[in-house]
Amino acid sequence: MSLATPLHNQISMGTEPPKWKPATWDDSLAYRDDPTLERVRVFFNRGYLFVDMGNQGINHANVTRLFAMLFFIWFSRFRDLNVSDLGGCVLEKPEKQGASPNLVLYIGENIPQWKEGEPRRIDLSR
């Protein structure tokens, strides 16, 4: 697969759910880094790629925000615990997996922090 035949042209927008397509890690990076694509979430898993070109629906957005609020309430009771919500952040194991989940909770020490000059994603192989 290459950007010459974009994956989003291959996905049916009918009633059938979108499918994962065979792809390479480089295909995943091309979609992730393409500045012309807006609101794209890229998921890569061991040779398969799924590109979510749509926006969240109302129900999905409500549930996602509800979980974030519940986690805030719950963890505010434990002030000694280090917790960070990194939902929407790109998580990658280069050459193997990559995703941008709606909700990511880091609990404990070594919560990832962005540093100038580094990519704005979390490398899970570190």
N, C-alpha and C positions, 0 to 999 in steps of 0.2 A: 504494500500500500504506500502511496506517496501523496503529497498534497496536490499532485496533478489530478488525482481522482479523490477529492475530499470525502472523508467518511460521512459528513453530514448530508452529502448528496445520495448516499447509499441507505440512509435510515428512513424507513417508512414512518410517516406521521399519522397513519391510520390507527385502527383499534389494536393492532398487534404491538406488543411491547418492543422497545428498541432492543437490538441484539449487539452483543459483543462481536467485534470483527478481528480476524487475525491481523497482527501488526507487529512492528518492531519498536524497540525503545526509542529509536530516532523518530518514528512516526509520532509517538506520544509527545516527545519534546517539541516537535514542529507545531503541534496543536497548542501545547501549553504556552509556547513563546510567540505565537502568531499575534501581532498587534492589531490585525484587522478583525479578529473575532472578539465579539463582546459577550459577556456572560456565558462563557464556556467553562464547563467543568470536565476535566479529563481524568479518566480512570484507566489505569494500565495494570494488567495482572498476567504475568508470565506468558507473554506472547499474544495477548488479546487486549483490544482497546475499545473503550466505550466513551463517546463524547456526548455530553448532555448539553444540547443547544438551547434548552428552554428555561423559562423562569419557574420558580416554585409556585405551586398552586396554593390557594388559600388554606386548605386543611393542613398541608405539609408545613407551611410557614407558621401557622398557629401552634402546631405540636412542637416544632423545633424551638420556638420562643418560649413555650410553656416549660420545656425541659430546662432551658437556660435559667428561667426564673426559679424553678424548683431547686436546681443545683445551687444557685446563689443563696436562697433561703437556708438550705440544708448546711452548706459549708460556712455560712456566716456564724453558725453556732460553734465552729471549731477554729478559733482565731489562730491557733498555733500551727495549723496545717497550711502548707503552701499549695494553692490551687490556681490554675489558670485555664480559661476557656479560649481555645485557639480554633474554634469552629470556622470552617471555610478556608483555613490555611492549607496549602499544598503539602502533603506528606509523601516522601519518596524513599524507596530503596532502589537506588539507581540500577538499571538494567533488569530489574525484577518486578517492582510494583510502584504504583503511584496513584494518589487519590486526593480529593478535596472534600472530605466529609463535612456535613452540616454542623456536627457537634464533636469536638475533641476536648477532653478534659485531661490536663496534666495535673497529677497529684503527687506531691512530695518534692524532693530536691531536684536540682538540675533542670528546671523548667527552661525550655529553649528561649533565648533572647536574640533578637536580630542585631547584627553588628554591621556598621557601615562597610560597604565593599563586598558583603556576602549576598548570595541570592536570598530572596524573600520567601523561602520555603524551608521545611524541616527535613533534613537528611537523616533518615532512621538508621543508616548504616554506621553512624558515628557513635 
